[in-house]
Amino acid sequence: MTENKGLLSFWVFVMALVFANLACGVSDIPNPFATDTPTPTLTFTPSPTYTPSPTSTSTPTRTPTATPRPTGVATEELSDGKILFIDYDNKYKLVLTDEWVIIPIGKGDLDAMLEKLGKENPDLAKSAEAFKNLDANVVRMVALNSNRDYFANGNATNINIAALTDPVLSAMPISFITGALEESFTKQGMKVLTTGVNIIDNTHGLDVEYIDVEQSLNGVKIQQRLIVFQSNKKLIMITVSTLPQFKDEIFKMAEAIALSIELFK
């Protein structure tokens, strides 16, 4: 279990780092062997002549090529304006409201996003630059809340999703994992705000739990809701970070996201 605690401690570091950094999408083929039937003459009766029947030839059948399965992550705008986030590698999807701006984890896409945000929302663009060097294999998604009501003193309310590869943690009961997380958080000086087992009644019957914590980074107090579930032999953790004065509204959004999580094959 020591190795697993080390992995959880690493994610505590990632949680803090992400928020701290914020402060700054065939024809048939004719038969060539068919012959005419010979015509008999008056002088003799010819022996019966075999007339070959047209030989059928098989039509070449095209072997269908399997369509490659999508990989990576993708987003899709739904009819109600909400955003569907799909993680093809880890086989889950969830829904965000349209006020969340998903930041691409990849330099080319991120540069394009930064250019667009620089014109529309310069403060958000500065926050988004923090994600240039994140590992896309671990950090699957980062989103910033574009509502200026939840942006204060250079600190942007945000969501990040990580997929951790660990054969033990991906198979253990979620309640055991959240217990280990609480222990790790407390040892690192964070304040755990929730007690006991906190279950989210997921719409699709998935086992989802959460922990609320508080910590200070660079003198700024932040509150975070950590949502935990398992998918495709991975431990998936969604961290929603905000300032204490926005906690009630943002954590309601976090619960809606957790309710929408759905696994697929």
C-alpha positions in Angstrom: 0.0 0.0 0.0 3.0 2.3 0.4 3.4 2.6 -3.4 -0.3 3.4 -3.8 -0.1 6.1 -1.1 2.8 7.6 -3.0 0.7 7.7 -6.1 -2.1 9.5 -4.2 0.4 11.9 -2.7 1.6 12.7 -6.2 -1.9 13.6 -7.2 -2.3 15.9 -4.2 0.7 17.7 -5.6 -0.8 17.9 -9.1 -4.1 19.3 -7.6 -2.1 22.0 -5.9 0.1 22.7 -8.9 -2.8 23.2 -11.3 -4.6 25.7 -9.1 -1.4 27.5 -8.2 -0.5 27.9 -11.8 -3.8 29.5 -12.5 -2.9 32.5 -10.4 -0.8 34.2 -12.8 -12.9 20.0 -30.0 -19.2 -5.2 -58.9 -20.8 -5.8 -61.9 -21.4 -9.3 -63.2 -18.7 -10.6 -65.5 -19.9 -12.1 -68.9 -19.1 -15.8 -69.5 -16.5 -16.2 -72.3 -17.1 -20.0 -72.8 -20.8 -19.9 -73.9 -21.1 -21.4 -77.5 -23.9 -21.6 -80.1 -25.8 -24.9 -80.6 -24.8 -26.5 -83.9 -27.5 -26.7 -86.7 -28.2 -30.3 -88.1 -27.8 -30.9 -91.9 -30.0 -33.0 -94.3 -27.4 -35.6 -95.1 -26.8 -37.1 -91.7 -27.9 -36.8 -88.2 -25.1 -35.5 -86.1 -24.4 -37.0 -82.8 -25.8 -35.0 -79.9 -23.5 -32.1 -79.2 -23.0 -31.0 -75.7 -23.7 -27.4 -75.3 -21.9 -26.0 -72.4 -23.9 -24.0 -70.0 -22.7 -20.6 -69.1 -20.3 -20.8 -66.3 -21.2 -18.6 -63.4 -18.3 -16.6 -62.0 -18.3 -15.3 -58.5 -18.5 -11.6 -58.0 -15.6 -10.3 -56.0 -16.6 -9.4 -52.5 -15.1 -6.4 -50.9 -13.9 -7.2 -47.4 -15.1 -4.4 -45.2 -12.3 -2.5 -43.5 -12.8 -2.0 -39.8 -13.2 1.6 -38.8 -10.4 2.5 -36.3 -11.8 3.3 -32.9 -11.3 6.9 -31.8 -8.6 7.6 -29.4 -7.7 10.5 -27.1 -10.3 12.9 -26.0 -13.0 14.9 -27.8 -15.8 17.4 -27.1 -19.2 17.7 -28.7 -21.7 20.5 -28.4 -25.2 19.2 -27.4 -28.5 20.5 -28.5 -29.0 22.4 -25.3 -25.7 24.1 -25.5 -23.9 22.0 -23.0 -20.6 20.3 -23.7 -20.1 16.5 -23.9 -16.5 15.5 -23.0 -15.5 12.1 -24.1 -12.3 10.2 -23.0 -12.0 7.4 -25.6 -8.9 6.0 -24.1 -10.4 5.5 -20.7 -14.0 4.9 -21.9 -16.1 7.4 -20.0 -18.0 10.6 -20.9 -19.5 13.5 -18.9 -21.4 16.7 -19.5 -20.3 20.3 -18.7 -22.4 23.5 -18.9 -21.4 26.0 -21.6 -19.6 28.4 -19.2 -16.7 25.9 -18.9 -13.9 26.5 -21.4 -12.0 23.3 -22.0 -8.2 23.9 -22.5 -6.5 21.5 -25.0 -3.6 19.6 -23.6 -1.3 19.9 -26.6 0.8 22.8 -27.8 -0.8 23.3 -31.3 -4.4 23.3 -30.1 -3.5 25.2 -27.0 -1.8 28.0 -29.0 -4.9 28.4 -31.1 -7.1 28.5 -28.0 -4.8 31.1 -26.3 -5.0 33.3 -29.4 -8.8 33.1 -29.3 -9.1 33.7 -25.6 -6.6 36.6 -25.7 -9.2 38.5 -27.8 -12.3 37.4 -25.8 -11.1 37.0 -22.3 -7.4 38.1 -21.6 -7.6 37.1 -17.9 -8.6 33.6 -18.8 -5.9 33.4 -21.5 -3.3 34.1 -18.9 -4.6 31.3 -16.7 -4.7 28.9 -19.6 -1.0 29.3 -20.3 -0.3 27.3 -17.1 -1.2 24.1 -18.9 1.4 24.1 -21.7 3.5 21.4 -20.2 1.0 19.0 -18.7 1.2 15.3 -19.5 -1.9 14.5 -21.6 -1.6 10.8 -20.7 -2.3 11.6 -17.1 -4.2 14.9 -17.2 -7.1 14.2 -19.5 -8.9 17.6 -19.3 -8.6 21.0 -17.8 -11.4 23.5 -18.0 -11.7 27.1 -16.7 -15.0 28.7 -15.8 -15.5 31.7 -18.0 -18.0 33.4 -15.7 -16.2 36.5 -14.4 -18.3 36.2 -11.2 -16.1 33.2 -10.2 -12.8 34.9 -11.0 -11.0 36.9 -8.3 -7.6 38.3 -7.7 -6.1 36.4 -10.7 -7.5 33.0 -9.5 -9.7 31.1 -11.9 -12.2 28.5 -10.9 -11.2 25.3 -12.7 -11.7 21.6 -13.3 -9.1 19.0 -14.0 -9.4 15.3 -14.7 -6.6 12.8 -14.2 -6.5 9.1 -15.1 -4.1 7.2 -12.9 -2.8 3.8 -13.9 -2.6 1.5 -10.9 -3.8 -2.1 -10.8 -4.6 -2.0 -7.1 -6.3 1.4 -6.9 -8.3 0.7 -10.1 -9.8 -2.5 -8.5 -10.3 -1.4 -4.9 -13.7 -0.3 -3.5 -14.0 3.5 -4.0 -14.7 4.0 -0.3 -11.3 2.5 0.5 -9.6 4.8 -1.9 -11.4 7.9 -0.6 -10.3 6.9 2.9 -6.7 6.6 1.8 -7.0 10.0 0.1 -8.3 11.6 3.3 -5.4 10.3 5.3 -2.9 11.5 2.7 -4.5 15.0 2.6 -4.5 15.3 6.3 -0.8 14.3 6.5 0.0 17.0 4.0 -1.6 19.7 6.0 -4.9 20.0 4.1 -8.2 20.3 5.9 -10.7 17.6 5.0 -14.2 19.2 5.1 -16.3 16.1 4.5 -16.7 13.1 6.9 -17.5 9.5 6.3 -18.4 8.1 2.8 -20.0 10.7 0.5 -21.8 8.9 -2.4 -23.1 10.7 -5.5 -26.3 9.0 -6.9 -25.0 8.8 -10.4 -27.6 8.8 -13.1 -26.1 5.7 -14.8 -25.5 3.6 -11.7 -21.8 4.2 -11.5 -20.0 4.1 -8.1 -18.9 7.7 -7.6 -17.8 9.3 -4.4 -16.3 12.7 -3.4 -14.2 14.5 -0.8 -14.1 18.2 0.0 -10.9 19.8 1.1 -9.4 23.1 1.9 -5.8 24.3 1.5 -3.7 27.4 1.2 -1.5 28.0 -1.9 0.7 31.1 -2.1 -1.3 32.7 0.7 -4.6 32.1 -1.1 -7.2 29.8 0.6 -8.9 27.5 -1.9 -11.6 24.8 -1.6 -11.7 21.7 -3.8 -14.1 18.9 -4.5 -12.4 15.7 -5.6 -14.7 13.2 -7.4 -13.5 9.7 -7.7 -14.6 6.7 -9.9 -13.0 3.9 -11.9 -13.1 3.2 -15.6 -11.1 0.9 -18.0 -8.8 -0.2 -15.2 -7.9 3.3 -14.3 -8.6 5.5 -11.3 -10.3 8.7 -12.5 -10.2 11.8 -10.4 -12.0 15.0 -11.1 -10.8 18.0 -9.1 -12.9 21.1 -9.0 -11.1 24.1 -7.4 -12.4 27.5 -6.4 -12.3 30.2 -3.8 -14.3 29.7 -0.6 -16.8 32.5 -1.5 -17.8 30.6 -4.7 -17.9 27.1 -3.1 -21.7 26.6 -2.9 -22.4 27.5 -6.5 -19.3 25.7 -8.0 -19.8 22.5 -5.9 -23.4 22.3 -7.2 -21.9 22.3 -10.7 -19.5 19.6 -9.7 -22.3 17.4 -8.5 -24.1 17.8 -11.8 -21.0 16.8 -13.6 -20.6 13.7 -11.4 -24.3 12.8 -12.0 -23.7 12.8 -15.7 -20.6 10.5 -15.8 -21.3 7.5 -18.0 -19.0 4.5 -19.0 -19.0 3.0 -22.5 -17.3 0.1 -24.2 
